[in-house]
Amino acid sequence: MSADKVGNVIPGRGDEDRVARWYFGGIASAGAACCTHPLDLLKVHLQTPHEGKVTLTGMAIKVVKNEGVLGLYNGLTASLLRQLTYSTTRFGVYEVAKQAWINTQDDKKRPLPFYMKIAIAGTAGMMGGFVGTPGDMVNVRYCEMCFV
């Protein structure tokens, strides 16, 4: 089996080995944040106190009138910070822990048992949450600040 610079190897189906590129998960999450950030911004705006009843559509119109279409992307950098820290940590910890478990086994091609996948995923999610929470807090504060 071969390994990349990071040392992650996924046993292949034949003589080939595939290398896990866990950082692509973090990059994909950042790309998704670029698409979903306007809804996140509107959600935060709707959660802040304001006069009268406002719908999601009404809030979107208000933001676009006051700040333009790019106003829907205020705070995108904070959203990207959150996604890059949380998701990259989560994917990285999962892949490294999975490889560590596989490397301790005699049969390296045997798949991970379900209970081990759950334990590793839970640990990776917890660590990702720990690392990503400051970025999430900055994201929410920035979105609130843009509304005031």
N, C-alpha and C positions, 0 to 999 in steps of 0.2 A: 504494500500500500504506500502511496505517495502522500506527501503533505505539502501544503502551501506555507508561506511565511508565517501565517497565523497558527498553523499546525492542525487545522481542522480537515479531517478526511471522512468522507462518507463511503462506506463500502458500496461498490457498484454491483450491477447484476451479472457482469461477466468478468473479464479480466481488467476492465476499466474501473478506475476509482473516480468519483466525483468529489470536488472540493467544495465545502460549504462556504458560501460567501454571506455570512450573517449580517454584514454591514449593509447589504442591499435592502434588508428589511427596514432599517432606519431611514435610508434614502427614500424608499417607497412611502413610508409614513409621512415624511416631510412633503413629498409630492401630493399625498392625499390631503394634508393640512392646507396646502395652497388652494385646493378645491373646496374644502369645507369651512374655511375660516370665516367667510361672510356669514354663514349660519351661526357659527359660534359667537361672532361679534353681536349679531342680532339677539341671540339668546341671552347674552350678558346684559345687553341694553334693556331687554324686556324684564329682567330680574331686578333691575334697579328701580327705585321708587320714582314715579312720575304721575302727572295729573291725568285723570280719565283712563278709560279702557283703550288700550292700543293693541292691535293685532300684529302678527309678524309682518304681514304685507304693509300695513301702515307704518311700522317702524322702518322697514326697508325704504319706503318712499321718503320718509323723513330724513334718513341718513343720506340718501342720494341727493335730495334737494339742498341740504345744508352743507354737505362736504363733497359732493360729486360721487361718481361711481367708484373712484379709488378710495373713498371713505369707507367702503365695505372691507377694505384690506388694511385698515389701521390696526396696528398691533400684530401684523403678520410675522414680524421677526421674533416676537415673544412666543408665538405659536410654533414657529419652526424650532426655537430653542427647546421648548417642551417636548416636541416630537422627537427631535434628534437625541436628546438625553434619555428620555423614557424608552423609546422603541429600540434604539441601538443597544442600550444596556440590556434590555429584556432579551432580544435576539442573541446578543453576544454571550450572555450568561447561560442561556439555554444550550447553545451549540457547544460551548466549552465544557459544560457539565456533562452533556451527552457524550462527547468524545472521551472525557475522562472515564466515564463508566464503561464505554465500549473498550477502551484500552486496557481495562482491568480484566476483561473476559478472555477466556481461551478461544472461543469461537467468535471472531470479530465480525462475522457476517450475520450473526443472530440479531434479530431486531430487539429494540428496547422493550421490556415488559410495560404494560399499560400503567401499573402502579408507579413505576419509575418515571414515566413520562409525566404523570400528574405531579409527582413530587418535584421534579426538575422545573416544570412549567410554573408551579406555584412559587417556588423559590425565585425563579427568574422574574416573575411578575412583581413579587414583593420588592426585590432589589431595584427593578426598574421604577416602581412607584416611589421608592425612597429617593432615588436619584432625580426623577422627573418632577417631583412635587414643587421644588422651588421655581422651576420653569413654568409650571402650571399656575402658580400663584402670581408670578410676574405677568403672565398672559391675561389672567382675569383682571388684575389691577390696571393693566394698560388699557384693556377694553373699557373698563369703567371710567378711566381718566379721559378717554376719547369722547365719551358721552357727555360729560359735564361741561 
